Amino acid sequence: MTRPQKLLTVLVTGAGDGIGRATAQRLARAGHRVIGTVRSADRAAELTGLARAGGLPLSYSRLEFPSAADADALVREVESLGRLDVLVNNAGFGVFGAVEHVGAEDTARQFAVNVFGPLDLTRRLLPLLRASRGRVIWIGSLAGRISLPFQAHYSATKAAVAAIGDAMRMELRPLGVQVCCVEPGDFATAFTGARAVVDPPGSAYQAAQARCLRAAERQERGGGSPEAAAALVERLCRARRLPARAPVGRLARTMCAVHRLLPDRLRERAVRLNYDL
Ligand SMILES: NC(=O)c1ccc[n+]([C@@H]2O[C@H](COP(=O)([O-])OP(=O)(O)OC[C@H]3O[C@@H](n4cnc5c(N)ncnc54)[C@H](OP(=O)(O)O)[C@@H]3O)[C@@H](O)[C@H]2O)c1
């Protein structure tokens, strides 16, 4: 069941491309007031101009995790609107490489962008979300449930946001704020090209890593349209009661079933076969 159609104020991070872009545009087309974030000020101005020209209630602001100045300015901007109904924590990227080779800098960046930055932003926007009895939608990943080879750090960040979402849901339930973690499988987006691949020459993992990367990229390129994930997020903005987790995409639903039904050894074997390992 959905809430009666009321116009919402929604903040979508990482709205310059992929799932975030499709979500921000879809919500704005439905009449909601949407603020999307992108990393470059020029791109923010360009996308805001395009949205205004199309008559959409959609504007873009600059946010690059882990910039504290960007987060401060964004929080002030949203506070000045006086209302926030939904925060969609979508921005993210993936580091790809063997645990042995992913150094402290890449590890820190992976967690700063996918977990620490969004967590701090969420914390600071909670007073507005409490006032509106709003909702927080984390864009996690299937990788948050099933750890992926050569994507240990990415998988760990997505497990972290799912865990944070679970705890927040219990804390915020009595205060009327709902929290959900969307778990996409493979989607054809700029994510594939934006991946940071750590692959030193002569590494003992080289051949396996290359096969795994090829399989991951093939599956992503053949994956779902970001519109499908955006449609789910729109439904979650309006649904009366949010599920705790919301897998999206054919692979996500199948893999969640596999995850529940298979013993660890078989489950891991299925993941290895899927990634050509
Ligand atoms: N595609 C998939 O198969 C898949 C599967 C599972 C989960 N997901 C998750 O879905 C979410 C959206 O990904 P997508 O597939 O739509 O990928 P995408 O097209 O690459 O979009 C990612 C967005 O995150 C933004 N971003 C990246 N680094 C950032 C940073 N340091 N600070 C702020 N924003 C940053 C990008 O900003 P710019 O536009 O400025 O570059 C972009 O708009 C991510 O959290 C991803 O982990 C994707």
The ligand as an SDF file (V2000), in Angstrom:
LIG
                    3D

 48 52  0  0  0  0  0  0  0  0999 V2000
   25.7650   -0.6080  -10.8980 N   0  0  0  0  0  0  0  0  0  0  0  0
   25.6850   -1.6890  -10.1580 C   0  0  0  0  0  0  0  0  0  0  0  0
   25.7550   -2.8250  -10.6700 O   0  0  0  0  0  0  0  0  0  0  0  0
   25.4940   -1.5840   -8.6530 C   0  0  0  0  0  0  0  0  0  0  0  0
   25.2680   -2.7640   -7.9430 C   0  0  0  0  0  0  0  0  0  0  0  0
   25.0810   -2.7010   -6.5820 C   0  0  0  0  0  0  0  0  0  0  0  0
   25.1170   -1.5010   -5.9330 C   0  0  0  0  0  0  0  0  0  0  0  0
   25.3350   -0.3460   -6.6270 N   0  0  0  0  0  0  0  0  0  0  0  0
   25.3930    0.9050   -5.8740 C   0  0  0  0  0  0  0  0  0  0  0  0
   24.5140    1.8510   -6.4290 O   0  0  0  0  0  0  0  0  0  0  0  0
   24.9790    3.1590   -6.1430 C   0  0  0  0  0  0  0  0  0  0  0  0
   24.9620    3.9830   -7.4110 C   0  0  0  0  0  0  0  0  0  0  0  0
   25.8840    3.4290   -8.3290 O   0  0  0  0  0  0  0  0  0  0  0  0
   25.6600    3.4370   -9.9090 P   0  0  0  0  0  0  0  0  0  0  0  0
   25.6820    2.0340  -10.3590 O   0  0  0  0  0  0  0  0  0  0  0  0
   24.5560    4.3100  -10.2870 O   0  0  0  0  0  0  0  0  0  0  0  0
   27.0840    4.0410  -10.3390 O   0  0  0  0  0  0  0  0  0  0  0  0
   27.4970    5.4350  -11.0570 P   0  0  0  0  0  0  0  0  0  0  0  0
   26.7130    5.6030  -12.3110 O   0  0  0  0  0  0  0  0  0  0  0  0
   28.9780    5.4030  -11.1270 O   0  0  0  0  0  0  0  0  0  0  0  0
   27.0200    6.5370  -10.0170 O   0  0  0  0  0  0  0  0  0  0  0  0
   27.6890    6.7320   -8.7950 C   0  0  0  0  0  0  0  0  0  0  0  0
   27.4340    8.1290   -8.3060 C   0  0  0  0  0  0  0  0  0  0  0  0
   28.1960    8.3080   -7.0980 O   0  0  0  0  0  0  0  0  0  0  0  0
   28.8880    9.5270   -7.1900 C   0  0  0  0  0  0  0  0  0  0  0  0
   30.1690    9.4890   -6.4870 N   0  0  0  0  0  0  0  0  0  0  0  0
   31.2500    8.6990   -6.7250 C   0  0  0  0  0  0  0  0  0  0  0  0
   32.2570    9.0150   -5.9130 N   0  0  0  0  0  0  0  0  0  0  0  0
   31.8260   10.0350   -5.1350 C   0  0  0  0  0  0  0  0  0  0  0  0
   32.4100   10.8280   -4.1180 C   0  0  0  0  0  0  0  0  0  0  0  0
   33.6980   10.6660   -3.7310 N   0  0  0  0  0  0  0  0  0  0  0  0
   31.6580   11.7860   -3.5210 N   0  0  0  0  0  0  0  0  0  0  0  0
   30.3850   11.9970   -3.9010 C   0  0  0  0  0  0  0  0  0  0  0  0
   29.7730   11.3160   -4.8910 N   0  0  0  0  0  0  0  0  0  0  0  0
   30.4900   10.3400   -5.4940 C   0  0  0  0  0  0  0  0  0  0  0  0
   29.1380    9.7700   -8.6740 C   0  0  0  0  0  0  0  0  0  0  0  0
   29.2640   11.1700   -8.8330 O   0  0  0  0  0  0  0  0  0  0  0  0
   29.6110   11.8830  -10.2280 P   0  0  0  0  0  0  0  0  0  0  0  0
   28.3770   11.7960  -11.0710 O   0  0  0  0  0  0  0  0  0  0  0  0
   29.9170   13.2780   -9.8340 O   0  0  0  0  0  0  0  0  0  0  0  0
   30.7760   11.1140  -10.8090 O   0  0  0  0  0  0  0  0  0  0  0  0
   27.8860    9.1730   -9.3170 C   0  0  0  0  0  0  0  0  0  0  0  0
   26.8770   10.1130   -9.4800 O   0  0  0  0  0  0  0  0  0  0  0  0
   26.3770    3.0120   -5.5370 C   0  0  0  0  0  0  0  0  0  0  0  0
   26.3080    3.1610   -4.1360 O   0  0  0  0  0  0  0  0  0  0  0  0
   26.7500    1.5850   -5.9160 C   0  0  0  0  0  0  0  0  0  0  0  0
   27.6400    1.0210   -4.9750 O   0  0  0  0  0  0  0  0  0  0  0  0
   25.5350   -0.3610   -7.9860 C   0  0  0  0  0  0  0  0  0  0  0  0
  1  2  1  0
  2  3  2  0
  2  4  1  0
  4  5  1  0
  4 48  2  0
  5  6  2  0
  6  7  1  0
  7  8  2  0
  8  9  1  0
  8 48  1  0
  9 10  1  0
  9 46  1  0
 10 11  1  0
 11 12  1  0
 11 44  1  0
 12 13  1  0
 13 14  1  0
 14 15  2  0
 14 16  1  0
 14 17  1  0
 17 18  1  0
 18 19  2  0
 18 20  1  0
 18 21  1  0
 21 22  1  0
 22 23  1  0
 23 24  1  0
 23 42  1  0
 24 25  1  0
 25 26  1  0
 25 36  1  0
 26 27  1  0
 26 35  1  0
 27 28  2  0
 28 29  1  0
 29 30  1  0
 29 35  2  0
 30 31  1  0
 30 32  2  0
 32 33  1  0
 33 34  2  0
 34 35  1  0
 36 37  1  0
 36 42  1  0
 37 38  1  0
 38 39  2  0
 38 40  1  0
 38 41  1  0
 42 43  1  0
 44 45  1  0
 44 46  1  0
 46 47  1  0
M  CHG  2   8   1  16  -1
M  END
$$$$
